[in-house]
Each structure stands twice: as C-alpha cells, then as structure tokens.
C-alpha cells in the first residue's frame, strides 16, 4: 500500500486527488494539507511514502517545503504538482529533491502512474516535459575543473552516463551486454560513491557534469567481463 499526502491550497484540487486515489486499491490517501507548513506537520504524523506537492502555495511554497521535508525524511518521494508549466520552478523542485512533475490537467491514469513511479524511486515527468528538464539541468551550469566522477571505474561511468541519457536498467543492460541485475548492483555502488540516494539525484549530478549526451555516451566496452 502506497501512503500518499496531497498538498495544495485549492480544496477542489485536493478533492480531485482524493477521488482519483479512492479508486486505487494499492494507494491510500493518508493526509492533506493546504500549504507547505501544514504539509510538514502532517507528514511528521502520518509518515507517507509519497507527497503530491503543489509548487505555488502561501505560507510556505512547495519548493521550500520539499527541501525541508526531505531534510527531515529523506526516504519520502515528492511528486511536484502545478497548474502552469514553469521550467524554472520545475527545475528548482527537482533540485530540491522532487522525483518528478505532473500537471494538474493530467489524466487520472497519468497521476496514478506518476505516484507509483515516485514510490518506486523512479523519475517521472508529464508528457513532453522530460526532455526540457534534462536540457535545463544540463544548461544550468556544468561542473568545470576536476572530473567529479574520476573515482568511478570505466564500467560504472558508462552505466551512469546511460542513466543520465534517460535509459532504463533494461536498456542499459541491452546496450552493455550485461544483465539488468548487474546494472542495478552497479548503480547501487555508483550512488554510494557519488553520495546520492536515488536515480533522480544521480541523473541531475551526471547531467550537470556533462554526462548523458547521446552523441558521446555510446560505450566502447560491451563485454560483460569488463570491470564493474
């Protein structure tokens, strides 16, 4: 059962989410809040798996609330919610730790899918937004100077590079000629080395460092015997 808290200053939006989630046997709406400050209090009490967080709210906005919530409870998945697609706000939300973004005009099935994806620590964005976010992250300031991933093995760097390009574990496994389980194990080691907790944070770090470019991330080593 995925435990969800809905945060939005408009009661009609919370009512809509309530109606959508009521139809899902594997999802339970365990709390609601009308602003970021209330959200922090509610989450402290009910300890949700996922928080659907509106970005534009009074008292404490969604971006600030996301940052503080994840400081207190790093394991919570935050799904950013907004009625108007604002590239800067979405990027700020992702930087604050949100695992994805969904528009308020999204179809019910898309909202449910996004919640399930965030609960599974997967990055998720509304249709047409993913590419924009990746470009924004890449263009927002690349790391210069020393290679931030110099302590990764060649294979670990390849896996991270492909993750940054948007490939799933199965796609990475196919490209490198290794098993999906090996990819998952490698990513666990990579996350530990670069000090992130999930795919979204790893993707952002990698894109900022210039990884994920489709023209350069085609691996040169495809043998499953390559060092991990």
C-alpha positions, -999 to 999 in steps of 0.1 A, spaced: 0 0 0 14 34 -11 6 60 15 1 95 0 -3 130 13 -19 156 -10 -7 192 -6 -25 220 -24 -40 253 -13 -71 248 -35 -97 224 -19 -110 214 -53 -76 201 -63 -73 180 -32 -109 168 -37 -99 157 -72 -69 138 -60 -90 122 -33 -115 110 -59 -87 96 -81 -69 78 -54 -101 64 -38 -104 42 -69 -69 27 -64 -68 -3 -40 -30 -1 -38 -29 36 -28 -42 52 4 -46 90 8 -35 93 45 -34 131 48 -40 165 32 -25 200 37 -32 234 22 3 248 24 39 237 29 40 243 66 9 222 72 24 195 50 55 192 72 33 187 103 10 162 85 40 142 71 56 141 106 25 124 119 14 101 91 48 93 75 37 89 39 56 72 11 47 99 -15 38 136 -12 20 152 -41 32 187 -36 18 219 -53 46 243 -61 27 276 -57 13 279 -22 10 306 5 28 305 39 54 280 27 58 272 -10 62 237 -25 99 241 -33 109 252 2 86 226 17 101 198 -4 136 208 6 127 208 43 106 177 41 134 157 26 159 171 51 137 156 78 126 124 59 150 116 31 131 85 20 98 103 11 91 106 -26 79 140 -37 59 145 -68 57 182 -79 23 194 -90 15 226 -108 -12 241 -130 11 260 -152 43 246 -165 72 268 -154 106 255 -164 124 273 -136 100 262 -109 101 226 -121 139 226 -122 140 241 -87 117 215 -74 138 187 -89 169 203 -74 151 204 -40 147 167 -42 114 161 -60 114 129 -80 91 141 -108 65 165 -120 29 161 -131 5 188 -144 -28 195 -127 -46 188 -161 -30 154 -164 -53 124 -169 -62 104 -137 -42 74 -150 -11 96 -155 -14 108 -119 -17 73 -106 13 61 -127 34 91 -115 26 83 -79 36 47 -83 68 56 -102 78 81 -75 71 54 -48 95 31 -66 122 59 -67 118 64 -104 120 98 -121 87 107 -137 76 138 -157 45 148 -176 44 141 -213 68 164 -232 85 177 -200 113 152 -195 134 164 -224 130 200 -212 141 192 -177 172 173 -189 182 202 -211 176 226 -182 197 206 -159 225 203 -185 224 240 -193 221 253 -157 258 250 -151 282 222 -159 309 212 -134 342 225 -145 377 216 -134 385 182 -120 364 153 -131 338 148 -103 335 111 -112 372 102 -115 368 77 -87 343 56 -108 355 26 -128 350 28 -166 320 5 -164 304 24 -135 309 56 -155 293 40 -186 263 29 -166 259 64 -151 263 80 -185 235 59 -199 213 66 -169 218 103 -175 208 98 -211 174 85 -198 179 48 -203 162 23 -180 181 -5 -163 169 -30 -190 180 -6 -218 214 -1 -202 218 -39 -198 210 -44 -235 235 -17 -246 263 -30 -224 256 -67 -229 251 -74 -192 222 -84 -170 197 -59 -156 206 -72 -121 243 -63 -128 232 -28 -138 211 -24 -106 240 -36 -85 264 -13 -103 241 17 -98 239 10 -61 277 12 -59 277 44 -80 250 60 -59 272 53 -28 303 67 -44 288 99 -56 267 103 -24 232 103 -38 202 82 -27 182 77 -59 182 78 -97 168 114 -99 197 128 -78 222 107 -98 207 119 -131 210 156 -120 246 152 -108 256 134 -140 239 159 -163 255 188 -146 288 172 -152 281 168 -189 271 131 -190 241 118 -208 249 132 -243 236 107 -268 265 116 -292 292 107 -267 278 81 -243 277 51 -267 300 27 -247 332 15 -263 333 -16 -240 305 -40 -243 320 -72 -228 302 -84 -196 337 -93 -183 346 -56 -180 354 -44 -145 324 -31 -126 
